[in-house]
Amino acid sequence: SSSSIDSNHLQSPKATTSVSPTTESTYASLPSPDASVEAAGWNCVAYYTSIEPAQATGLAFLTNLGDDRVSGTFDTSFGSSLPYVSNNGDKCVSRNTPFNDNLATSEIELAVLTDKICNGDCEYFRPKSTAHHGWEGESKALFIEFQMDHYNIGSDQGMLSDTPAWRFLNAAIPRILQYGNDRMNIARSCWFTGCGEFDAFEVLGRGEERAKSTTYRQGNLEGGNSNYFKRPVGKTIKVTVIFHNCNITAAVLDDSFRFDETLSASQITDIFAYDPKSNAHSFVAIGT
C-alpha cells in the first residue's frame, strides 16, 4: 500500500494506507471543547503533503522498529518501541523525516503523532523510547486524501499484505504496548484501563474491496455494522474523521472539497449531520 498522511489533532493515528504522489492533507482543530465556541471556526494545526519534496508541519512519523543504536529501544519485555522512521517506512532513523507517500506493503505501519516530544508531561512512556504527544482535546478533525491500490504484496509474515487501513488509537497505547501482557504476563497496555481504538477505513481481508469502520473499547465493547466504504483503487478519495461532542464521524468528502487552513463551524456541522433516512448514513451506538 502507499500512503499520504495528514494529521492534526487526533489521539495518535496509526496508519497503513495508500496515497497519490500529489496528495496533500490538513488537520483542523476546534479552539476548545466548550459549548461556547460552537460557532467558532476550526483552524489547521498540522499539515502534510506528499508532493515532492514531501513536507510536514506539526507531525512526527514513527514505526514499530525501535533500535537503541539509532532511535527508540528494544527489550524482551515489551519488544520494539516507536522510533523515527525513514521516508518509505522500512527502517528506523535518527530524526523525524517526512513520509514520501509510498508504503511497499500494508505489512509496514506508520504511527503519526504530533511533533511535540514528551518531556515529563505524558502519562507514561517507555524509557529510551521515542515518545511524542498525541492529539489532545475532545474536538478534533483529520482530513486525508489517499488511495489503496492492490500492488502491495508482501510475505504475510505476522501481518497481511494488501490490507491497508487508517486506524486511530489513544496515544498511550503505542507509547507503551500495543496489545497483551509483558513477558511476566502482567497487563501493561492501557487497553486494560480505558484506552480504545477507532478503525476508520480498514480493509479486513487480503485484496478486499470494502473498507469498514469499527470502534474498539475496554471490555471488548465494539461498535460497527455491515456497512462499508468502497476501497479507493486507481484514484484518490478525500475523507475526514471528526471527534466532536462525544461522537466520531467518518465520512467520504466530495472531490471538490478544499483542505483550507480554516473551516467554519457550519462546514464541520454539515459533515457530521446525520440523516436517518439516508442510505449513505450509518449510525452505530456502543456501550457506555
QUIHUUR-V975931 format. One line per field, one symbol per residue. ss: DSSP state (a for helix, b for strand, c for the rest). psi: psi as a letter, one per 20 degrees, with the letter a starting at -180 (. if undefined). burial: I if it has 9 or more other C-alpha atoms within 8 Angstrom, else O. A space follows every 10 residues. Layout:
ss=???
psi=???
burial=???
This chain:
ss=cccccccccc ccbbbbcccc cccbbbbbbb ccccaaaccc cbbbbbbbbc ccccbbbcbb bbbcccbccc bccbbcccbb ccbbbccccc cbbccccccc cccccccccb bbbbccbccc cccccccccc cbcccccccb bbbbbbcccc cccccccccc ccccbbbbbc aaaaaacccc bcccccbcca aaccccbbbb bbcccccccb bbbbbbbaaa bbbcccccbb ccccccbbbb bbbbccbbbb bbbccccccc cbbcaaaaaa aacccccccc cccccccc
psi=qrqpppqemq lmpopnaqqq ijqqqrpqpq hqiqhijhiq rpqpiqqqqi ppqpqqpjqp pralkpohif qarprigibp aprqqrijji qqrirpppqj jophqiipqq poarjoppmj jqgqqppjrn pqqaorqhpq qppqprrmrj impbikogqq rkmqqoqoqp hhghifpgra raijkpphqj hijirapoog npohqpjqip prpppprqjk oqoraiqrqp popiqqqprq ppoplkqppp qprqhippmr hqqqhhgggh gjppoiipii qpppqrq.
burial=IIIIIIIIII IIIIIIIIII IOIIIIIIII IOIOOOIOOI IIIIIIIIII IOOIIIOIII IIIIIIIIOI IIIIOOOIOI IIIIIIOIIO OIIOOIIIII IIIIIIIIII IIIIIOOIOO OOOOIIOOII IIIIIOOIII IIIIIIIIII OIIIOOOOOI IIIIIIIIII IIIIIIIOOO IIOOOOOIII IIOOIIIIII IIIIOIOIOI IIIIIIIIOO IIIOOOOOOO IIIOOIIIII IIIIOOOOII IOIOOOOOOO OIIIIOOIOO OIOOOOOOOO IOOOOOOO
